[in-house]
Amino acid sequence: MNTVIDKSKHPCFNEDVKGICGRVHLPVAPKCNIKCNYCDRRYDCVNESRPGVTTAVLRPEQAVGYLDAVLSENSDITVVGIAGPGDPLANPEETFATLRAIREEHPEMLFCLSTNGLALPAHVKDLVELGVSHVTVTVNAVDPTIGAKVYGWVRDGKVIHRGEAAARLMWERHSEGISALKEAGVIVKVNTILIPTVNDRHIEAIAKELQTLGVDVLNVMALVPNAGTPFGELPEPGHEDLRAVRSVAEEYLPQMKHCQRCRADAVGLLGQDQSEKFGAILTAFSSDLGLDISRPYVAVATREGLLVNQHLGEADSFQIWAKEGGEFKLVETRQAPDRGDGVDRWRSLGKLLSDCRAVLVSGFGEAPNAVLTSMKVPPIEVSGFISMALEPIFEGKGLEQLKKRRSPGCSKGFGCGGDGGGCG
């Protein structure tokens, strides 16, 4: 028998239930395909509540276990959402695998998803088939001359767009994606960031265009300047600024006025977030490495044989380690494939290390990470002595003490400060 899902039990879309219906955001989508000039996803701080912030990133199977842990303590959770810390549709495999697994175990749950909209048209069918009933799309401009000021770059497949071309593409995808969602009966909310001197005189035009697309509700949010971003020095709009803009936009669309600017790992009722409480549980689930323990070895990128201190792409060779009789043993050193072969280089490395459960490195790029992980030789970024890193790998324990602090560029689990060209 099909489970009947009550769509009214989403607290972000229905203010009447915000005190009785809760949500949990599952941070399974680390990568992003655009660079907004207000966004900074590099940091985790328990005192910050804003999109893009999370304590950890989960794999789909970890997310299911974490959700069960949350539900065991929170009976008021009615919504499972995926909102980052990157863009869910820039991580379609992880996003859809998570939703598919949860639908099997918890058919009563509402599903929601927040996206920048770039990849939305390509995935509307998938969202509908998975039973996603609520989608939030961020739209900050409908005029390319204004949108050009919002986006640092937009990466569509392998093509990087900038300036007005990027903004024009974004609005085309917004229009197409939202129209398709509404045709499929999905409830759509749009988030618009009020950015002083950029789009503060453009909100009415945005609301008017969104009305023609059939958007259900508009959430105008004040810019929160983040230090180190292009918009970091702009003033934060005041309550009166926000009230005035919403008053104009309300002529076209209903306004959401109870937004809590949720983190990518938000838990609980709106206004009573429990992400700090569940942070340790989230970290524990993310520390489950999920390695293939049938493989006897671990590969290490090292300069001198003492420390894990070499980037995956720079390593000309890899030490192969085993654990025998309770002690670590260096089995051999294997020469890495030649550089310059693109993805084929990483496939060759995956074959070379096919008897290894992981490769320990000081950094790695997205391309090798994707290839090697698919071949069950995931690169793991750590810093410290080889012996200290090998112990948790062979014992299946967490690596939190050895994991390097994330920074812009390579191994970007939480953010990217690069130019969009990718690395690895």
C-alpha positions as CSV (number, residue, x, y, z in Angstrom):
1,M,0.0,0.0,0.0
2,N,1.3,3.4,-1.0
3,T,2.1,5.8,1.9
4,V,0.2,9.1,1.8
5,I,2.6,12.0,2.4
6,D,1.2,15.2,3.9
7,K,2.9,18.0,2.0
8,S,1.7,20.6,4.5
9,K,4.2,19.3,7.1
10,H,7.2,21.3,5.7
11,P,8.0,24.0,8.2
12,C,9.9,26.2,5.7
13,F,7.0,26.2,3.3
14,N,4.2,26.3,5.9
15,E,4.8,28.7,8.8
16,D,1.8,27.2,10.7
17,V,3.8,24.0,11.4
18,K,7.2,25.5,12.2
19,G,6.8,24.7,15.9
20,I,5.6,21.1,15.6
21,C,7.3,19.8,12.4
22,G,11.1,19.5,12.2
23,R,13.6,18.9,9.4
24,V,17.0,17.3,9.1
25,H,19.5,18.3,6.4
26,L,21.9,15.5,5.3
27,P,25.3,16.9,4.1
28,V,26.0,14.5,1.3
29,A,26.8,17.0,-1.5
30,P,30.2,18.7,-1.1
31,K,30.9,19.9,-4.7
32,C,29.5,23.1,-6.2
33,N,29.3,24.1,-9.9
34,I,29.1,27.8,-9.4
35,K,31.0,30.5,-7.5
36,C,28.8,33.1,-5.9
37,N,30.5,36.3,-4.7
38,Y,28.9,36.1,-1.3
39,C,29.6,32.4,-0.5
40,D,32.2,31.0,1.8
41,R,31.9,27.3,2.6
42,R,35.4,26.7,4.0
43,Y,34.6,26.9,7.7
44,D,32.6,24.9,10.3
45,C,31.6,26.9,13.3
46,V,28.9,25.7,15.7
47,N,27.9,29.4,16.2
48,E,27.2,30.0,12.6
49,S,23.9,29.3,11.0
50,R,24.1,29.9,7.3
51,P,24.0,27.8,4.1
52,G,27.2,26.0,3.2
53,V,28.3,25.3,6.8
54,T,28.5,21.7,8.0
55,T,30.4,19.8,10.6
56,A,31.1,16.9,8.2
57,V,30.2,15.4,4.9
58,L,28.5,12.0,4.7
59,R,28.4,9.2,2.1
60,P,24.9,8.0,1.3
61,E,25.1,4.9,3.4
62,Q,26.4,7.0,6.3
63,A,23.5,9.4,5.9
64,V,21.0,6.7,6.3
65,G,22.5,5.6,9.6
66,Y,22.8,9.2,10.8
67,L,19.2,9.8,10.0
68,D,18.1,6.8,12.0
69,A,20.1,8.1,14.9
70,V,18.4,11.5,14.7
71,L,15.0,10.0,14.4
72,S,15.6,7.9,17.5
73,E,15.7,11.1,19.5
74,N,13.4,13.4,17.5
75,S,9.9,12.2,16.8
76,D,8.9,15.5,15.2
77,I,11.1,15.2,12.1
78,T,8.9,15.3,9.0
79,V,11.3,16.5,6.4
80,V,14.6,15.2,5.0
81,G,16.4,17.8,3.0
82,I,19.6,18.0,1.0
83,A,21.1,21.5,0.9
84,G,24.8,21.1,0.5
85,P,27.3,22.0,1.7
86,G,27.7,22.4,-2.1
87,D,24.9,21.9,-4.6
88,P,22.9,18.7,-4.5
89,L,22.6,18.5,-8.3
90,A,26.3,19.0,-8.7
91,N,26.5,15.7,-6.8
92,P,23.7,13.8,-8.4
93,E,24.9,10.3,-7.6
94,E,25.4,11.0,-3.9
95,T,22.1,12.9,-3.7
96,F,19.9,10.4,-5.5
97,A,21.5,7.4,-3.8
98,T,20.7,9.0,-0.4
99,L,17.1,9.8,-1.2
100,R,16.5,6.4,-2.8
101,A,17.8,4.6,0.3
102,I,15.8,6.7,2.7
103,R,12.6,6.4,0.7
104,E,12.9,2.6,1.1
105,E,13.3,2.8,4.9
106,H,11.1,5.9,5.6
107,P,8.4,6.2,3.0
108,E,6.5,8.7,5.1
109,M,9.2,11.4,4.9
110,L,8.8,14.6,2.9
111,F,11.8,15.2,0.6
112,C,13.1,18.6,-0.2
113,L,16.2,19.9,-2.0
114,S,17.9,23.3,-2.4
115,T,19.8,24.1,-5.5
116,N,21.4,26.9,-7.4
117,G,19.4,25.7,-10.4
118,L,22.2,25.3,-12.9
119,A,21.7,21.5,-13.3
120,L,18.0,21.6,-12.4
121,P,16.5,21.0,-15.9
122,A,18.5,17.8,-16.4
123,H,17.3,16.3,-13.2
124,V,13.6,17.3,-12.8
125,K,12.6,13.8,-13.9
126,D,14.8,12.2,-11.3
127,L,13.5,14.4,-8.5
128,V,9.9,13.6,-9.4
129,E,10.6,9.9,-9.6
130,L,12.2,10.0,-6.1
131,G,9.2,11.8,-4.6
132,V,10.9,15.1,-4.0
133,S,7.9,17.3,-3.2
134,H,9.6,20.6,-2.3
135,V,12.4,22.3,-4.2
136,T,14.1,25.6,-3.3
137,V,16.0,27.4,-6.1
138,T,18.3,30.4,-5.5
139,V,17.6,33.2,-8.0
140,N,19.5,36.5,-7.5
141,A,18.9,38.1,-10.9
142,V,16.9,37.9,-14.1
143,D,19.0,40.6,-15.8
144,P,22.4,39.3,-17.0
145,T,24.0,42.7,-16.4
146,I,23.1,42.4,-12.7
147,G,23.7,38.7,-12.5
148,A,27.2,39.2,-13.8
149,K,28.1,40.9,-10.6
150,V,26.8,38.0,-8.5
151,Y,28.7,35.0,-10.0
152,G,32.5,34.6,-10.1
153,W,32.1,31.7,-12.5
154,V,29.6,29.1,-13.6
155,R,30.8,25.6,-14.6
156,D,28.4,23.7,-16.9
157,G,30.0,20.4,-17.6
158,K,33.5,21.1,-18.7
159,V,32.8,24.7,-19.9
160,I,33.4,27.6,-17.6
161,H,31.3,30.7,-18.1
162,R,31.9,34.2,-16.6
163,G,30.3,37.6,-16.6
164,E,27.0,38.1,-18.5
165,A,27.3,34.8,-20.3
166,A,27.3,33.0,-16.9
167,A,24.3,35.1,-15.6
168,R,22.4,34.5,-18.8
169,L,22.9,30.8,-18.6
170,M,21.8,30.7,-15.0
171,W,18.5,32.5,-15.7
172,E,17.8,30.2,-18.7
173,R,18.3,27.2,-16.4
174,H,16.2,28.8,-13.7
175,S,13.3,29.4,-16.1
176,E,13.5,26.0,-17.7
177,G,13.9,24.1,-14.4
178,I,11.2,25.9,-12.4
179,S,8.7,25.6,-15.3
180,A,9.4,21.8,-15.4
181,L,9.0,21.5,-11.7
182,K,5.7,23.3,-11.6
183,E,4.4,21.2,-14.6
184,A,5.2,18.1,-12.5
185,G,3.3,19.4,-9.5
186,V,6.4,20.2,-7.3
187,I,6.1,23.0,-4.7
188,V,8.7,25.6,-5.5
189,K,10.3,28.2,-3.2
190,V,12.8,30.7,-4.5
191,N,15.5,32.2,-2.3
192,T,16.8,35.6,-3.3
193,I,19.8,37.3,-1.5
194,L,19.3,41.0,-1.1
195,I,22.7,42.4,-2.0
196,P,23.1,46.2,-1.5
197,T,24.3,48.1,-4.6
198,V,24.0,44.9,-6.7
199,N,20.4,43.7,-6.9
200,D,18.6,45.7,-4.2
201,R,16.7,47.6,-6.9
202,H,16.1,44.5,-8.9
203,I,13.9,42.4,-6.5
204,E,10.6,43.6,-8.0
205,A,11.7,42.5,-11.5
206,I,12.7,39.1,-10.1
207,A,9.4,38.6,-8.3
208,K,7.5,39.6,-11.4
209,E,9.3,37.0,-13.5
210,L,9.0,34.3,-10.9
211,Q,5.2,34.9,-10.7
212,T,4.9,34.1,-14.4
213,L,6.7,30.8,-13.8
214,G,4.2,29.8,-11.1
215,V,6.6,29.9,-8.1
216,D,4.8,29.3,-4.8
217,V,6.7,31.4,-2.4
218,L,9.6,33.9,-2.4
219,N,12.1,34.1,0.4
220,V,14.1,37.4,0.3
221,M,17.1,37.0,2.5
222,A,19.5,39.7,3.7
223,L,23.1,39.4,2.6
224,V,25.4,38.3,5.4
225,P,28.8,39.6,4.4
226,N,31.5,36.9,4.7
227,A,35.0,38.2,5.2
228,G,37.3,37.2,2.3
229,T,34.6,37.1,-0.3
230,P,34.1,39.7,-3.0
231,F,31.0,40.9,-1.2
232,G,32.6,40.8,2.2
233,E,32.8,44.5,2.6
234,L,29.2,45.3,1.6
235,P,26.9,46.4,4.4
236,E,24.3,44.0,5.7
237,P,20.8,45.1,4.9
238,G,18.8,46.2,7.9
239,H,15.3,45.0,9.0
240,E,13.7,48.0,7.4
241,D,15.5,47.4,4.1
242,L,14.2,43.9,4.1
243,R,10.7,44.9,5.1
244,A,10.5,47.4,2.3
245,V,11.7,45.0,-0.4
246,R,9.4,42.2,0.8
247,S,6.5,44.7,0.7
248,V,7.1,45.3,-3.0
249,A,7.7,41.6,-3.8
250,E,4.5,40.6,-2.0
251,E,2.5,42.3,-4.7
252,Y,3.6,39.3,-6.9
253,L,4.3,36.4,-4.6
254,P,3.6,35.2,-1.0
255,Q,6.7,36.0,1.2
256,M,8.5,33.6,3.5
257,K,9.4,35.7,6.6
258,H,10.4,33.0,9.1
259,C,13.6,31.7,7.4
260,Q,16.4,30.6,9.8
261,R,19.2,30.5,7.1
262,C,19.7,26.8,7.8
263,R,23.1,25.1,7.8
264,A,23.7,22.2,5.5
265,D,23.5,19.9,8.6
266,A,20.5,21.6,10.3
267,V,18.5,19.4,12.6
268,G,15.2,20.0,14.5
269,L,12.5,22.6,14.6
270,L,13.0,26.0,13.0
271,G,14.4,28.4,15.6
272,Q,15.5,25.4,17.8
273,D,18.3,24.0,15.7
274,Q,20.2,21.0,17.2
275,S,23.1,20.8,14.8
276,E,25.5,21.4,17.6
277,K,23.9,18.6,19.7
278,F,24.2,16.2,16.9
279,G,27.6,17.3,15.6
280,A,29.5,14.6,17.4
281,I,27.1,11.9,16.0
282,L,27.5,13.4,12.5
283,T,31.2,13.3,12.8
284,A,31.2,9.7,14.1
285,F,29.2,8.5,11.1
286,S,31.4,10.5,8.7
287,S,34.5,8.9,10.2
288,D,33.4,5.4,9.1
289,L,35.7,5.1,6.2
290,G,33.9,2.3,4.4
291,L,37.1,0.8,3.1
292,D,37.4,-2.6,1.4
293,I,39.1,-4.5,4.2
294,S,39.6,-7.6,2.0
295,R,42.5,-5.6,0.4
296,P,45.7,-6.3,2.4
297,Y,47.6,-3.1,1.7
298,V,47.6,0.7,2.1
299,A,49.5,3.0,-0.3
300,V,51.3,6.1,0.9
301,A,52.6,9.2,-0.8
302,T,55.8,10.3,1.0
303,R,58.9,12.2,0.3
304,E,61.3,10.6,2.8
305,G,59.4,7.5,4.1
306,L,58.5,9.0,7.5
307,L,55.6,11.3,6.9
308,V,52.5,11.4,4.7
309,N,53.5,14.7,3.0
310,Q,53.2,14.4,-0.8
311,H,50.3,15.5,-3.0
312,L,48.7,12.7,-5.0
313,G,49.4,14.4,-8.3
314,E,53.1,15.0,-7.4
315,A,54.0,11.5,-6.3
316,D,56.3,9.6,-8.6
317,S,56.0,6.5,-6.5
318,F,54.0,5.0,-3.6
319,Q,55.1,3.0,-0.7
320,I,52.9,-0.1,-0.1
321,W,52.3,-1.0,3.6
322,A,50.9,-4.1,5.3
323,K,50.1,-5.1,8.9
324,E,51.6,-8.4,9.9
325,G,51.8,-9.8,13.4
326,G,50.6,-6.5,14.9
327,E,53.3,-4.5,13.2
328,F,53.4,-2.4,10.1
329,K,55.7,-3.6,7.3
330,L,56.9,-1.8,4.2
331,V,56.2,-4.3,1.4
332,E,57.6,-2.5,-1.6
333,T,57.6,0.8,-3.5
334,R,55.6,1.1,-6.8
335,Q,56.3,3.6,-9.5
336,A,53.3,5.8,-10.4
337,P,52.0,6.1,-13.9
338,D,53.4,8.8,-16.1
339,R,51.9,12.3,-15.8
340,G,49.9,14.0,-18.5
341,D,47.4,11.3,-19.5
342,G,44.4,13.0,-17.8
343,V,41.8,10.6,-16.4
344,D,43.7,7.6,-17.9
345,R,46.5,8.3,-15.5
346,W,44.2,7.8,-12.5
347,R,42.7,4.7,-14.0
348,S,46.2,3.3,-14.4
349,L,46.9,4.2,-10.8
350,G,43.7,2.5,-9.6
351,K,44.8,-0.7,-11.3
352,L,48.4,-0.3,-9.9
353,L,46.9,0.0,-6.4
354,S,44.1,-2.5,-6.9
355,D,45.2,-4.5,-3.8
356,C,45.2,-1.4,-1.6
357,R,42.2,-0.3,0.5
358,A,43.3,3.4,0.4
359,V,46.1,5.8,-0.6
360,L,47.2,8.3,2.0
361,V,48.3,11.7,0.6
362,S,48.7,15.3,1.6
363,G,46.2,16.5,-1.0
364,F,44.3,15.5,-4.1
365,G,42.0,16.9,-6.8
366,E,38.5,16.2,-7.8
367,A,39.2,14.1,-10.9
368,P,41.6,11.6,-9.2
369,N,39.3,11.4,-6.2
370,A,36.3,10.5,-8.4
371,V,38.2,7.8,-10.4
372,L,40.1,6.2,-7.5
373,T,37.1,6.2,-5.2
374,S,35.1,4.4,-7.9
375,M,37.9,1.8,-8.1
376,K,37.7,1.4,-4.3
377,V,41.1,3.0,-3.7
378,P,40.0,6.3,-2.2
379,P,42.6,9.0,-1.6
380,I,42.6,10.1,2.0
381,E,44.1,13.4,3.0
382,V,46.1,13.3,6.2
383,S,49.0,15.0,7.8
384,G,51.5,13.3,10.2
385,F,53.6,10.2,10.7
386,I,52.9,7.2,8.4
387,S,52.6,4.8,11.3
388,M,50.0,7.0,13.0
389,A,48.0,7.2,9.8
390,L,48.2,3.5,9.1
391,E,46.8,2.4,12.5
392,P,43.2,3.8,12.0
393,I,43.2,2.6,8.4
394,F,43.9,-1.0,9.3
395,E,41.7,-0.9,12.4
396,G,38.8,0.8,10.6
397,K,38.8,3.8,13.0
398,G,38.3,7.5,12.4
399,L,41.1,9.8,11.2
400,E,39.9,13.0,12.6
401,Q,43.1,13.8,14.5
402,L,45.2,13.3,11.4
403,K,43.0,15.0,8.8
404,K,44.4,18.2,7.5
405,R,42.5,21.4,7.9
406,R,40.6,22.1,4.7
407,S,41.6,25.1,2.6
408,P,40.6,26.5,-0.8
409,G,41.9,24.6,-3.7
410,C,42.7,20.9,-3.6
411,S,40.8,18.3,-1.6
412,K,37.9,20.7,-1.4
413,G,35.3,18.9,0.7
414,F,33.8,22.2,2.0
415,G,34.6,24.9,-0.5
416,C,36.5,26.1,-3.5
417,G,38.5,29.4,-3.7
418,G,39.9,28.6,-7.1
419,D,39.1,29.9,-10.5
420,G,36.8,27.1,-11.6
421,G,39.3,25.2,-13.6
422,G,39.5,22.3,-11.3
423,C,42.6,20.5,-10.1
424,G,44.2,17.0,-10.3
